[in-house]
Amino acid sequence: MARCGCGGGQCDCTIQGGENVTVSGSGSAANPYVVSADVPCEEVRACLSAGNGITFDQATGVIASHLSNQAGNNVTVGPDGGLLVPTAGGQVLTGCGLTGNGSAGSPVKVNTGTWPHACTVDAGGGGVYCDSQGRLRSEPRGMVEFTSYFDTRTYNDPPIPAAQNTVLDTFTVTVTNPDPCRPAKVYTEREIDVYLVLPAGAAAGTGQASDEMFYMRNSGTSTIVGVHAQGVKFLPEAFTLGPGATAPVSLAATGGRGAGGAYYYQILFTLRVMTISL
């Protein structure tokens, strides 16, 4: 290490390198000391560790990005070795009912048709809903059910009453709305057949409830056996049943204006029921 007045051995300095350090040169102006340090990887690895977003292999000393395996993670390592988050365009695959690739110019949307009806979508459109499995569902399907009920009853020749529209017998059934989701309109057709015997000069009328639908008088001289009085009614004044609800429906067979020993011996009840839920 040369300086003024310190040459020719008058002022020698000794420099010695420590661990991983080397010293070269004589310390003169022409050949100064050069101190070099070399720290091998093995000495540094012990100081490194993995952390959030980083992996570190102690054996090889390789430091890399740690990519999460969680579903939906789109981070990848690009061909140039850098981290890459792909843009949405071209990465979204659509199937039936969806269009677009998710880019700004082609957003993912429902593939709808043109509304063909006279009413507006707001006024007449139905709903679309998501079920417990994450699937799209439409509104409940409409239901129409037709059921017939029958009963035949035989009697011990009771007379037809004189008072008009007197109840002879009643047939009652329970009607159920099969739709568990929506109310239903219930339409009924009611048929009642009464079998009569009219002796000579006898007369009788039959019907449903307060409506006499048949009347006959025997003007002959012998008994008429097996007179068949049939009355059928379709009731347009439908009633409403709530979802899955039940209600009784009754048919009342009536008779009246009986005279001359007229009597009945059998009544057939028929109830036809149509339930409609839309």
Backbone as CSV, one residue per row, in Angstrom:
resi,resn,N_x,N_y,N_z,CA_x,CA_y,CA_z,C_x,C_y,C_z
1,MET,0.865,-1.178,0.000,0.000,0.000,0.000,0.896,1.221,0.000
2,ALA,1.173,1.779,-1.195,2.157,2.869,-1.327,1.575,4.190,-0.915
3,ARG,2.438,5.018,-0.322,2.052,6.390,-0.015,3.333,7.221,0.146
4,CYS,3.245,8.543,0.319,4.434,9.385,0.407,5.250,9.043,1.655
5,GLY,6.494,8.817,1.458,7.387,8.541,2.585,7.253,7.149,3.126
6,CYS,6.630,6.305,2.388,6.453,4.935,2.902,6.744,3.993,1.757
7,GLY,7.974,3.852,1.454,8.352,2.968,0.380,9.686,2.321,0.681
8,GLY,10.064,1.436,-0.141,11.347,0.770,0.035,11.411,-0.054,1.289
9,GLY,10.278,-0.574,1.726,10.284,-1.431,2.910,10.167,-0.706,4.201
10,GLN,10.057,0.623,4.136,9.953,1.371,5.394,8.577,1.212,6.063
11,CYS,7.586,0.945,5.259,6.214,0.918,5.835,5.412,-0.159,5.134
12,ASP,5.720,-1.415,5.347,5.005,-2.520,4.688,3.694,-2.821,5.421
13,CYS,2.624,-3.146,4.640,1.300,-3.566,5.192,0.987,-4.946,4.673
14,THR,0.491,-5.796,5.566,0.116,-7.160,5.170,-1.405,-7.306,5.207
15,ILE,-1.993,-7.774,4.099,-3.461,-7.986,4.003,-3.704,-9.455,3.719
16,GLN,-4.547,-10.043,4.537,-4.842,-11.460,4.401,-6.350,-11.653,4.216
17,GLY,-6.746,-12.431,3.249,-8.171,-12.704,3.005,-8.731,-13.694,3.994
18,GLY,-9.965,-13.472,4.373,-10.654,-14.404,5.255,-11.453,-15.436,4.453
19,GLU,-12.457,-16.027,5.116,-13.277,-17.080,4.477,-13.998,-16.504,3.254
20,ASN,-13.837,-17.186,2.130,-14.480,-16.814,0.865,-13.961,-15.482,0.319
21,VAL,-12.820,-14.991,0.837,-12.240,-13.718,0.362,-10.808,-13.983,-0.101
22,THR,-10.466,-13.430,-1.246,-9.101,-13.553,-1.760,-8.504,-12.172,-1.964
23,VAL,-7.172,-12.069,-1.771,-6.455,-10.790,-1.944,-5.335,-11.018,-2.950
24,SER,-5.273,-10.115,-3.931,-4.162,-10.191,-4.909,-3.468,-8.836,-4.981
25,GLY,-2.305,-8.801,-5.581,-1.540,-7.563,-5.696,-0.519,-7.411,-4.572
26,SER,0.453,-6.440,-4.797,1.521,-6.229,-3.803,1.318,-4.972,-2.985
27,GLY,0.353,-4.176,-3.367,0.105,-2.959,-2.625,0.814,-1.748,-3.177
28,SER,1.587,-1.938,-4.265,2.251,-0.792,-4.868,1.285,-0.077,-5.789
29,ALA,1.749,1.125,-6.201,0.907,1.893,-7.109,0.715,1.162,-8.410
30,ALA,1.730,0.422,-8.817,1.617,-0.309,-10.081,0.857,-1.604,-9.925
31,ASN,0.821,-2.115,-8.678,0.164,-3.403,-8.463,-0.615,-3.358,-7.143
32,PRO,-1.695,-2.608,-7.113,-2.438,-2.434,-5.856,-3.084,-3.738,-5.422
33,TYR,-3.481,-3.767,-4.164,-4.225,-4.910,-3.658,-5.623,-4.946,-4.300
34,VAL,-6.086,-6.147,-4.603,-7.468,-6.359,-5.097,-8.118,-7.401,-4.201
35,VAL,-9.191,-7.009,-3.579,-9.914,-7.891,-2.659,-11.151,-8.444,-3.394
36,SER,-11.286,-9.748,-3.457,-12.429,-10.399,-4.121,-13.155,-11.296,-3.129
37,ALA,-14.474,-11.289,-3.224,-15.305,-12.152,-2.352,-16.173,-13.049,-3.214
38,ASP,-16.276,-14.316,-2.882,-17.084,-15.283,-3.633,-17.912,-16.086,-2.629
39,VAL,-19.234,-15.868,-2.680,-20.134,-16.571,-1.758,-20.857,-17.665,-2.546
40,PRO,-20.626,-18.947,-2.312,-21.268,-20.035,-3.055,-22.757,-20.149,-2.697
41,CYS,-23.525,-20.753,-3.621,-24.976,-20.901,-3.416,-25.297,-21.617,-2.112
42,GLU,-24.487,-22.633,-1.779,-24.766,-23.399,-0.571,-24.815,-22.528,0.665
43,GLU,-23.992,-21.449,0.659,-23.963,-20.559,1.819,-25.224,-19.709,1.901
44,VAL,-25.873,-19.469,0.727,-27.033,-18.570,0.700,-28.347,-19.319,0.911
45,ARG,-28.449,-20.597,0.445,-29.717,-21.329,0.458,-30.337,-21.404,1.849
46,ALA,-29.482,-21.538,2.834,-30.025,-21.658,4.192,-30.783,-20.408,4.619
47,CYS,-30.522,-19.298,3.945,-31.189,-18.044,4.309,-32.506,-17.852,3.576
48,LEU,-32.758,-18.692,2.551,-33.960,-18.546,1.742,-35.030,-19.536,2.166
49,SER,-36.277,-19.136,1.952,-37.409,-20.030,2.239,-38.557,-19.652,1.315
50,ALA,-39.520,-20.580,1.199,-40.706,-20.294,0.382,-41.641,-19.366,1.156
51,GLY,-42.501,-18.670,0.429,-43.476,-17.764,1.040,-44.717,-17.698,0.181
52,ASN,-45.590,-16.739,0.441,-46.813,-16.598,-0.338,-46.475,-16.389,-1.811
53,GLY,-46.988,-17.288,-2.655,-46.758,-17.153,-4.090,-45.403,-17.633,-4.563
54,ILE,-44.571,-18.228,-3.672,-43.202,-18.623,-4.039,-42.962,-20.065,-3.598
55,THR,-42.260,-20.820,-4.424,-41.758,-22.134,-4.024,-40.230,-22.101,-4.086
56,PHE,-39.553,-22.845,-3.182,-38.102,-22.870,-3.150,-37.647,-24.294,-2.881
57,ASP,-36.802,-24.800,-3.762,-36.254,-26.148,-3.618,-34.870,-26.036,-2.985
58,GLN,-34.730,-26.443,-1.725,-33.451,-26.345,-1.011,-32.379,-27.180,-1.692
59,ALA,-32.819,-28.293,-2.297,-31.816,-29.181,-2.892,-31.189,-28.584,-4.142
60,THR,-32.024,-27.971,-4.968,-31.508,-27.433,-6.236,-31.297,-25.931,-6.202
61,GLY,-31.926,-25.276,-5.232,-31.807,-23.831,-5.159,-32.695,-23.099,-6.142
62,VAL,-33.671,-23.798,-6.741,-34.552,-23.174,-7.732,-35.691,-22.454,-7.023
63,ILE,-35.854,-21.187,-7.349,-36.963,-20.374,-6.846,-37.975,-20.223,-7.980
64,ALA,-39.261,-20.485,-7.679,-40.284,-20.418,-8.728,-41.572,-19.856,-8.143
65,SER,-42.473,-19.477,-9.047,-43.799,-19.007,-8.631,-44.650,-20.198,-8.225
66,HIS,-45.405,-20.029,-7.157,-46.301,-21.083,-6.699,-47.711,-20.783,-7.206
67,LEU,-48.242,-21.626,-8.127,-49.568,-21.422,-8.705,-50.590,-22.248,-7.929
68,SER,-51.650,-21.587,-7.513,-52.683,-22.264,-6.734,-53.431,-23.281,-7.593
69,ASN,-53.790,-24.410,-6.960,-54.584,-25.442,-7.627,-56.080,-25.253,-7.441
70,GLN,-56.455,-24.153,-6.810,-57.876,-23.917,-6.557,-58.629,-23.765,-7.870
71,ALA,-59.847,-24.366,-7.930,-60.664,-24.298,-9.145,-60.952,-22.848,-9.520
72,GLY,-60.871,-22.552,-10.812,-61.144,-21.209,-11.308,-59.917,-20.337,-11.434
73,ASN,-58.746,-20.832,-10.992,-57.528,-20.036,-11.111,-57.032,-20.069,-12.562
74,ASN,-56.891,-18.900,-13.174,-56.488,-18.817,-14.571,-55.031,-18.366,-14.753
75,VAL,-54.285,-18.209,-13.645,-52.886,-17.775,-13.763,-52.042,-18.932,-14.288
76,THR,-51.246,-18.666,-15.303,-50.367,-19.682,-15.881,-48.973,-19.090,-16.079
77,VAL,-48.024,-19.944,-16.457,-46.691,-19.485,-16.845,-46.665,-19.431,-18.365
78,GLY,-46.411,-18.243,-18.900,-46.435,-18.050,-20.338,-45.227,-18.660,-21.030
79,PRO,-45.244,-18.696,-22.360,-44.130,-19.281,-23.112,-42.803,-18.553,-22.909
80,ASP,-42.864,-17.295,-22.471,-41.631,-16.557,-22.206,-41.160,-16.712,-20.772
81,GLY,-41.821,-17.588,-20.002,-41.423,-17.838,-18.622,-42.053,-16.915,-17.611
82,GLY,-42.831,-15.932,-18.061,-43.469,-15.008,-17.125,-44.868,-15.458,-16.739
83,LEU,-45.392,-14.869,-15.667,-46.753,-15.171,-15.245,-47.733,-14.574,-16.239
84,LEU,-48.809,-15.350,-16.537,-49.760,-14.925,-17.551,-51.175,-15.122,-17.025
85,VAL,-51.988,-14.057,-17.084,-53.420,-14.137,-16.804,-54.133,-13.918,-18.124
86,PRO,-54.701,-14.980,-18.728,-55.335,-14.824,-20.037,-56.513,-13.873,-19.970
87,THR,-56.760,-13.150,-21.048,-57.958,-12.319,-21.143,-59.157,-13.221,-21.340
88,ALA,-60.356,-12.690,-21.079,-61.562,-13.503,-21.166,-61.840,-13.968,-22.583
89,GLY,-61.534,-13.151,-23.575,-61.831,-13.491,-24.952,-61.182,-14.800,-25.352
90,GLY,-62.028,-15.714,-25.875,-61.528,-16.995,-26.333,-61.363,-18.030,-25.235
91,GLN,-61.566,-17.670,-23.968,-61.385,-18.617,-22.879,-62.712,-19.177,-22.379
92,VAL,-63.845,-18.520,-22.699,-65.157,-18.964,-22.252,-65.782,-19.818,-23.339
93,LEU,-66.126,-21.053,-22.988,-66.776,-21.950,-23.934,-68.262,-21.978,-23.637
94,THR,-69.077,-21.578,-24.597,-70.517,-21.540,-24.402,-71.180,-22.719,-25.080
95,GLY,-72.303,-23.144,-24.508,-73.059,-24.248,-25.077,-74.461,-23.804,-25.428
96,CYS,-75.390,-24.740,-25.386,-76.774,-24.460,-25.769,-77.359,-23.353,-24.898
97,GLY,-77.917,-22.342,-25.544,-78.586,-21.267,-24.828,-77.704,-20.090,-24.498
98,LEU,-76.375,-20.167,-24.760,-75.474,-19.059,-24.477,-74.672,-18.724,-25.716
99,THR,-74.311,-17.449,-25.862,-73.457,-16.996,-26.955,-72.366,-16.103,-26.386
100,GLY,-71.333,-15.826,-27.207,-70.253,-14.928,-26.806,-69.078,-15.669,-26.214
101,ASN,-67.923,-14.976,-26.194,-66.724,-15.595,-25.620,-66.202,-14.857,-24.395
102,GLY,-66.944,-13.870,-23.925,-66.557,-13.172,-22.712,-65.707,-11.941,-22.928
103,SER,-65.348,-11.650,-24.177,-64.563,-10.448,-24.445,-65.474,-9.223,-24.475
104,ALA,-64.852,-8.055,-24.494,-65.648,-6.824,-24.513,-66.518,-6.743,-25.755
105,GLY,-66.012,-7.233,-26.870,-66.778,-7.170,-28.112,-67.774,-8.304,-28.265
106,SER,-67.648,-9.351,-27.440,-68.549,-10.503,-27.545,-68.854,-11.033,-26.157
107,PRO,-69.638,-10.276,-25.373,-69.933,-10.719,-24.005,-70.798,-11.972,-24.000
108,VAL,-70.675,-12.750,-22.949,-71.521,-13.935,-22.795,-72.939,-13.477,-22.463
109,LYS,-73.917,-13.995,-23.204,-75.308,-13.636,-22.965,-76.215,-14.787,-23.376
110,VAL,-77.451,-14.713,-22.907,-78.436,-15.738,-23.240,-78.837,-15.588,-24.704
111,ASN,-78.904,-16.718,-25.388,-79.269,-16.729,-26.803,-80.790,-16.757,-26.920
112,THR,-81.418,-15.594,-26.954,-82.877,-15.505,-26.967,-83.403,-15.390,-28.387
113,GLY,-84.686,-15.740,-28.532,-85.351,-15.594,-29.816,-86.156,-14.309,-29.863
114,THR,-86.886,-14.136,-30.961,-87.746,-12.967,-31.125,-89.126,-13.262,-30.561
115,TRP,-89.636,-12.384,-29.722,-90.951,-12.564,-29.093,-92.024,-12.503,-30.179
116,PRO,-92.805,-13.607,-30.398,-93.723,-13.654,-31.536,-95.165,-13.284,-31.203
117,HIS,-95.450,-12.925,-29.959,-96.841,-12.763,-29.534,-97.290,-11.303,-29.590
118,ALA,-98.616,-11.117,-29.620,-99.166,-9.767,-29.703,-98.940,-8.979,-28.418
119,CYS,-98.962,-9.664,-27.279,-98.697,-8.974,-26.022,-97.199,-8.729,-25.876
120,THR,-96.843,-7.884,-24.926,-95.434,-7.601,-24.688,-94.817,-8.683,-23.803
121,VAL,-93.494,-8.759,-23.837,-92.794,-9.702,-22.961,-93.093,-9.390,-21.503
122,ASP,-93.126,-8.091,-21.165,-93.389,-7.701,-19.787,-94.759,-8.169,-19.321
123,ALA,-95.743,-8.145,-20.242,-97.109,-8.505,-19.856,-97.340,-10.006,-19.876
124,GLY,-96.730,-10.725,-20.826,-97.056,-12.121,-21.000,-95.930,-13.101,-20.784
125,GLY,-94.718,-12.624,-20.579,-93.590,-13.534,-20.440,-93.588,-14.284,-19.121
126,GLY,-93.179,-15.560,-19.179,-93.033,-16.351,-17.963,-91.673,-16.140,-17.330
127,GLY,-91.433,-16.850,-16.251,-90.180,-16.697,-15.524,-89.239,-17.866,-15.750
128,VAL,-87.957,-17.618,-15.502,-86.921,-18.648,-15.520,-86.227,-18.603,-14.163
129,TYR,-86.015,-19.772,-13.571,-85.529,-19.826,-12.204,-84.360,-20.801,-12.075
130,CYS,-83.610,-20.670,-10.985,-82.458,-21.540,-10.725,-82.834,-22.528,-9.628
131,ASP,-82.634,-23.855,-9.891,-82.992,-24.845,-8.888,-81.830,-25.097,-7.931
132,SER,-82.016,-26.060,-7.022,-81.012,-26.321,-5.993,-79.729,-26.910,-6.558
133,GLN,-79.767,-27.418,-7.818,-78.579,-27.961,-8.462,-77.906,-26.947,-9.383
134,GLY,-78.395,-25.709,-9.378,-77.810,-24.676,-10.229,-78.246,-24.739,-11.676
135,ARG,-79.346,-25.460,-11.959,-79.845,-25.568,-13.324,-81.007,-24.614,-13.533
136,LEU,-81.122,-24.076,-14.760,-82.228,-23.191,-15.077,-83.506,-23.997,-15.246
137,ARG,-84.593,-23.467,-14.698,-85.888,-24.124,-14.787,-86.946,-23.114,-15.224
138,SER,-87.906,-23.592,-16.022,-89.014,-22.736,-16.423,-90.142,-22.858,-15.399
139,GLU,-91.232,-22.158,-15.663,-92.383,-22.245,-14.777,-92.995,-23.641,-14.856
140,PRO,-93.778,-24.040,-13.835,-94.364,-25.390,-13.839,-95.202,-25.638,-15.087
141,ARG,-95.160,-26.867,-15.572,-95.957,-27.238,-16.735,-97.440,-27.208,-16.386
142,GLY,-98.264,-26.867,-17.370,-99.701,-26.887,-17.174,-100.203,-28.315,-17.003
143,MET,-101.299,-28.456,-16.272,-101.868,-29.777,-16.019,-103.356,-29.760,-16.315
144,VAL,-103.827,-30.814,-16.993,-105.248,-31.018,-17.241,-105.580,-32.455,-16.850
145,GLU,-106.590,-32.628,-15.998,-106.976,-33.971,-15.564,-108.478,-34.133,-15.694
146,PHE,-108.876,-35.278,-16.231,-110.301,-35.588,-16.385,-110.596,-36.872,-15.617
147,THR,-111.597,-36.826,-14.734,-111.953,-37.973,-13.908,-113.469,-38.132,-13.881
148,SER,-113.920,-39.388,-13.917,-115.356,-39.684,-13.832,-115.638,-40.476,-12.564
149,TYR,-116.790,-40.156,-11.939,-117.232,-40.850,-10.732,-118.648,-41.391,-10.975
150,PHE,-118.907,-42.601,-10.505,-120.191,-43.241,-10.748,-120.730,-43.858,-9.459
151,ASP,-122.058,-43.913,-9.392,-122.706,-44.648,-8.309,-124.106,-45.041,-8.775
152,THR,-124.501,-46.276,-8.488,-125.837,-46.787,-8.807,-126.518,-47.200,-7.513
153,ARG,-127.748,-46.693,-7.291,-128.461,-46.977,-6.050,-129.863,-47.503,-6.369
154,THR,-130.247,-48.559,-5.675,-131.549,-49.189,-5.872,-132.414,-48.980,-4.626
155,TYR,-133.727,-48.720,-4.844,-134.634,-48.367,-3.754,-135.847,-49.310,-3.757
156,ASN,-136.542,-49.278,-2.639,-137.721,-50.149,-2.463,-138.994,-49.394,-2.832
157,ASP,-139.026,-48.928,-4.077,-140.208,-48.310,-4.694,-140.814,-47.141,-3.905
158,PRO,-139.985,-46.131,-3.512,-140.578,-44.970,-2.831,-141.362,-44.110,-3.823
159,PRO,-142.438,-43.460,-3.372,-143.248,-42.634,-4.276,-142.537,-41.332,-4.640
160,ILE,-142.860,-40.814,-5.805,-142.365,-39.492,-6.189,-143.153,-38.456,-5.384
161,PRO,-142.478,-37.549,-4.678,-143.187,-36.571,-3.847,-144.065,-35.647,-4.691
162,ALA,-145.066,-35.092,-4.043,-145.932,-34.142,-4.739,-145.257,-32.787,-4.867
163,ALA,-144.479,-32.406,-3.863,-143.801,-31.105,-3.897,-142.699,-31.117,-4.953
164,GLN,-142.674,-30.088,-5.746,-141.703,-30.028,-6.841,-140.275,-29.830,-6.297
165,ASN,-139.307,-30.497,-6.980,-137.877,-30.376,-6.658,-137.545,-30.805,-5.229
166,THR,-138.191,-31.887,-4.812,-137.853,-32.493,-3.525,-136.633,-33.407,-3.722
167,VAL,-135.658,-33.323,-2.811,-134.441,-34.132,-2.941,-134.775,-35.593,-2.675
168,LEU,-134.445,-36.446,-3.672,-134.634,-37.892,-3.529,-133.405,-38.545,-2.927
169,ASP,-132.217,-38.130,-3.372,-130.966,-38.683,-2.843,-129.818,-37.781,-3.303
170,THR,-128.682,-37.884,-2.614,-127.524,-37.037,-2.921,-126.271,-37.900,-3.057
171,PHE,-125.479,-37.613,-4.071,-124.207,-38.307,-4.313,-123.091,-37.280,-4.158
172,THR,-122.119,-37.569,-3.260,-121.040,-36.623,-2.971,-119.683,-37.284,-3.177
173,VAL,-118.789,-36.599,-3.892,-117.416,-37.085,-4.080,-116.447,-35.964,-3.686
174,THR,-115.202,-36.345,-3.438,-114.152,-35.373,-3.116,-113.259,-35.188,-4.333
175,VAL,-113.152,-33.953,-4.790,-112.342,-33.612,-5.955,-111.033,-33.001,-5.473
176,THR,-109.915,-33.433,-6.084,-108.585,-32.955,-5.685,-107.894,-32.274,-6.850
177,ASN,-107.255,-31.143,-6.584,-106.411,-30.477,-7.582,-105.077,-31.224,-7.636
178,PRO,-104.732,-31.863,-8.771,-103.493,-32.647,-8.829,-102.229,-31.800,-8.932
179,ASP,-102.400,-30.506,-9.172,-101.239,-29.630,-9.333,-100.766,-29.142,-7.966
180,PRO,-99.511,-29.477,-7.561,-99.020,-29.024,-6.253,-98.516,-27.590,-6.259
181,CYS,-98.491,-26.975,-7.457,-97.890,-25.639,-7.567,-98.913,-24.517,-7.716
182,ARG,-99.959,-24.749,-8.495,-100.853,-23.651,-8.859,-102.316,-24.018,-8.620
183,PRO,-103.174,-23.005,-8.480,-104.611,-23.285,-8.365,-105.153,-23.813,-9.687
184,ALA,-106.271,-24.520,-9.606,-106.884,-25.117,-10.791,-108.350,-24.699,-10.883
185,LYS,-108.813,-24.531,-12.127,-110.236,-24.343,-12.385,-110.875,-25.722,-12.504
186,VAL,-112.043,-25.878,-11.887,-112.725,-27.165,-11.881,-114.048,-27.021,-12.631
187,TYR,-114.216,-27.819,-13.683,-115.449,-27.840,-14.475,-116.110,-29.199,-14.284
188,THR,-117.444,-29.211,-14.133,-118.153,-30.462,-13.865,-119.300,-30.672,-14.841
189,GLU,-119.469,-31.943,-15.227,-120.660,-32.373,-15.955,-121.368,-33.382,-15.070
190,ARG,-122.678,-33.160,-14.849,-123.420,-33.950,-13.877,-124.603,-34.631,-14.570
191,GLU,-124.617,-35.923,-14.461,-125.678,-36.713,-15.083,-126.406,-37.511,-14.013
192,ILE,-127.752,-37.433,-14.042,-128.576,-38.197,-13.106,-129.658,-38.926,-13.907
193,ASP,-129.723,-40.257,-13.726,-130.719,-41.100,-14.388,-131.649,-41.684,-13.321
194,VAL,-132.942,-41.392,-13.472,-133.939,-41.913,-12.535,-134.859,-42.869,-13.294
195,TYR,-135.075,-44.068,-12.743,-135.956,-45.069,-13.349,-137.278,-45.093,-12.568
196,LEU,-138.388,-44.911,-13.336,-139.705,-44.706,-12.733,-140.692,-45.783,-13.189
197,VAL,-141.760,-45.892,-12.428,-142.940,-46.667,-12.827,-144.146,-45.746,-12.723
198,LEU,-144.898,-45.639,-13.832,-146.065,-44.766,-13.875,-147.314,-45.617,-14.136
199,PRO,-148.115,-45.859,-13.100,-149.392,-46.539,-13.331,-150.309,-45.685,-14.230
200,ALA,-151.369,-46.233,-14.679,-152.308,-45.479,-15.532,-152.776,-44.227,-14.813
201,GLY,-152.643,-43.079,-15.498,-153.048,-41.798,-14.935,-152.022,-41.147,-14.031
202,ALA,-150.901,-41.816,-13.785,-149.883,-41.266,-12.882,-149.002,-40.260,-13.617
203,ALA,-148.284,-39.430,-12.812,-147.379,-38.426,-13.364,-146.209,-38.230,-12.407
204,ALA,-145.070,-37.780,-12.958,-143.895,-37.540,-12.119,-142.907,-36.659,-12.868
205,GLY,-142.154,-35.906,-12.105,-141.080,-35.089,-12.670,-139.785,-35.354,-11.915
206,THR,-138.631,-35.218,-12.592,-137.318,-35.395,-11.955,-136.389,-34.295,-12.453
207,GLY,-135.286,-34.130,-11.741,-134.317,-33.118,-12.140,-133.102,-33.121,-11.254
208,GLN,-132.377,-32.003,-11.294,-131.184,-31.813,-10.470,-131.364,-30.546,-9.658
209,ALA,-131.194,-30.688,-8.368,-131.323,-29.552,-7.458,-132.660,-28.851,-7.691
210,SER,-132.624,-27.562,-8.004,-133.870,-26.806,-8.170,-134.362,-26.762,-9.610
211,ASP,-133.766,-27.575,-10.474,-134.119,-27.548,-11.890,-134.828,-28.849,-12.281
212,GLU,-136.167,-28.771,-12.528,-136.886,-29.940,-13.019,-136.582,-30.099,-14.506
213,MET,-136.000,-31.248,-14.885,-135.535,-31.460,-16.244,-136.378,-32.483,-17.017
214,PHE,-137.283,-33.192,-16.309,-138.105,-34.219,-16.959,-139.469,-34.248,-16.279
215,TYR,-140.527,-34.385,-17.081,-141.877,-34.567,-16.533,-142.653,-35.437,-17.507
216,MET,-143.402,-36.379,-16.949,-144.186,-37.277,-17.790,-145.473,-37.681,-17.066
217,ARG,-146.600,-37.719,-17.835,-147.870,-38.203,-17.296,-148.336,-39.357,-18.177
218,ASN,-148.761,-40.433,-17.540,-149.268,-41.602,-18.258,-150.760,-41.398,-18.521
219,SER,-151.089,-41.125,-19.747,-152.495,-40.907,-20.112,-153.163,-42.175,-20.629
220,GLY,-152.416,-43.272,-20.581,-152.972,-44.540,-21.047,-153.733,-45.266,-19.960
221,THR,-154.054,-46.540,-20.268,-154.852,-47.347,-19.332,-154.039,-48.456,-18.687
222,SER,-152.744,-48.541,-19.007,-151.890,-49.574,-18.416,-150.640,-48.928,-17.819
223,THR,-149.977,-49.675,-16.956,-148.797,-49.169,-16.257,-147.598,-49.106,-17.210
224,ILE,-146.834,-48.002,-17.125,-145.585,-47.870,-17.884,-144.438,-48.185,-16.919
225,VAL,-143.692,-49.263,-17.235,-142.590,-49.692,-16.381,-141.255,-49.329,-17.044
226,GLY,-140.312,-48.937,-16.239,-138.961,-48.641,-16.750,-138.860,-47.301,-17.454
227,VAL,-139.662,-46.322,-16.996,-139.523,-44.968,-17.541,-138.135,-44.441,-17.153
228,HIS,-137.383,-44.012,-18.161,-136.002,-43.570,-17.911,-135.938,-42.049,-18.062
229,ALA,-135.713,-41.378,-16.941,-135.584,-39.919,-16.943,-134.108,-39.568,-16.777
230,GLN,-133.507,-38.993,-17.812,-132.075,-38.669,-17.783,-131.886,-37.162,-17.901
231,GLY,-131.108,-36.624,-17.011,-130.788,-35.197,-17.066,-129.290,-34.987,-16.974
232,VAL,-128.707,-34.198,-17.908,-127.265,-33.935,-17.945,-127.044,-32.426,-17.920
233,LYS,-126.123,-32.005,-17.083,-125.785,-30.583,-16.978,-124.284,-30.398,-16.997
234,PHE,-123.852,-29.450,-17.802,-122.459,-28.987,-17.726,-122.483,-27.627,-17.061
235,LEU,-121.766,-27.511,-15.954,-121.803,-26.265,-15.198,-120.624,-25.385,-15.583
236,PRO,-120.861,-24.320,-16.348,-119.758,-23.457,-16.790,-119.193,-22.589,-15.675
237,GLU,-119.938,-22.428,-14.593,-119.433,-21.604,-13.501,-118.439,-22.421,-12.679
238,ALA,-117.228,-22.535,-13.215,-116.185,-23.329,-12.568,-115.787,-22.706,-11.237
239,PHE,-115.393,-23.568,-10.320,-114.848,-23.063,-9.068,-113.346,-23.351,-9.044
240,THR,-112.641,-22.719,-8.123,-111.181,-22.794,-8.066,-110.738,-23.589,-6.848
241,LEU,-109.751,-24.471,-7.083,-109.123,-25.210,-5.989,-107.671,-24.771,-5.884
242,GLY,-107.199,-24.538,-4.674,-105.804,-24.174,-4.467,-104.875,-25.343,-4.767
243,PRO,-103.561,-25.101,-4.805,-102.601,-26.170,-5.102,-102.766,-27.367,-4.169
244,GLY,-103.053,-28.539,-4.759,-103.197,-29.755,-3.975,-104.430,-29.807,-3.085
245,ALA,-105.321,-28.818,-3.202,-106.476,-28.746,-2.307,-107.580,-29.707,-2.744
246,THR,-108.485,-30.000,-1.823,-109.637,-30.855,-2.106,-110.919,-30.132,-1.740
247,ALA,-112.027,-30.575,-2.363,-113.331,-29.998,-2.063,-114.408,-31.012,-2.419
248,PRO,-115.511,-31.041,-1.649,-116.604,-31.957,-1.979,-117.464,-31.382,-3.107
249,VAL,-117.946,-32.266,-3.985,-118.890,-31.902,-5.033,-120.085,-32.835,-4.903
250,SER,-121.294,-32.264,-4.855,-122.495,-33.064,-4.625,-123.468,-32.970,-5.792
251,LEU,-124.137,-34.075,-6.080,-125.215,-34.136,-7.062,-126.493,-34.465,-6.309
252,ALA,-127.511,-33.616,-6.437,-128.777,-33.853,-5.758,-129.823,-34.245,-6.795
253,ALA,-130.296,-35.485,-6.708,-131.387,-35.943,-7.571,-132.710,-35.521,-6.939
254,THR,-133.553,-34.846,-7.717,-134.811,-34.343,-7.182,-135.994,-34.921,-7.963
255,GLY,-137.122,-34.917,-7.322,-138.371,-35.357,-7.948,-139.524,-34.509,-7.453
256,GLY,-140.639,-34.540,-8.167,-141.789,-33.749,-7.747,-142.976,-33.922,-8.691
257,ARG,-144.064,-33.306,-8.273,-145.327,-33.375,-9.006,-145.770,-34.825,-9.216
258,GLY,-145.433,-35.642,-8.219,-145.842,-37.044,-8.286,-147.332,-37.191,-8.039
259,ALA,-147.956,-38.066,-8.801,-149.400,-38.292,-8.661,-149.749,-39.675,-9.191
260,GLY,-150.852,-40.212,-8.708,-151.372,-41.464,-9.228,-150.536,-42.677,-8.910
261,GLY,-149.740,-42.613,-7.869,-148.944,-43.763,-7.467,-147.619,-43.905,-8.190
262,ALA,-147.125,-42.842,-8.818,-145.813,-42.888,-9.486,-144.716,-43.116,-8.455
263,TYR,-143.742,-43.963,-8.798,-142.640,-44.227,-7.878,-141.356,-44.465,-8.674
264,TYR,-140.229,-44.433,-7.964,-138.919,-44.692,-8.582,-138.277,-45.865,-7.883
265,TYR,-137.370,-46.547,-8.583,-136.725,-47.728,-7.996,-135.206,-47.762,-8.200
266,GLN,-134.682,-46.847,-8.994,-133.221,-46.822,-9.183,-132.779,-45.423,-9.629
267,ILE,-131.601,-45.016,-9.122,-130.984,-43.747,-9.547,-129.521,-44.013,-9.867
268,LEU,-129.067,-43.515,-11.020,-127.663,-43.596,-11.418,-127.062,-42.196,-11.369
269,PHE,-125.955,-42.071,-10.651,-125.244,-40.790,-10.558,-123.951,-40.870,-11.362
270,THR,-123.679,-39.854,-12.159,-122.415,-39.752,-12.897,-121.889,-38.330,-12.773
271,LEU,-120.669,-38.203,-12.287,-120.016,-36.896,-12.184,-118.724,-36.942,-12.971
272,ARG,-118.596,-36.067,-13.954,-117.370,-35.954,-14.751,-116.709,-34.637,-14.392
273,VAL,-115.434,-34.709,-14.023,-114.702,-33.540,-13.489,-113.469,-33.276,-14.326
274,MET,-113.295,-32.037,-14.743,-112.064,-31.629,-15.421,-111.397,-30.513,-14.625
275,THR,-110.132,-30.739,-14.247,-109.357,-29.713,-13.542,-108.279,-29.195,-14.490
276,ILE,-108.164,-27.871,-14.556,-107.207,-27.233,-15.468,-106.384,-26.226,-14.688
277,SER,-105.061,-26.421,-14.726,-104.143,-25.441,-14.118,-103.111,-25.054,-15.172
278,LEU,-103.010,-23.768,-15.455,-102.094,-23.278,-16.499,-101.222,-22.144,-15.955
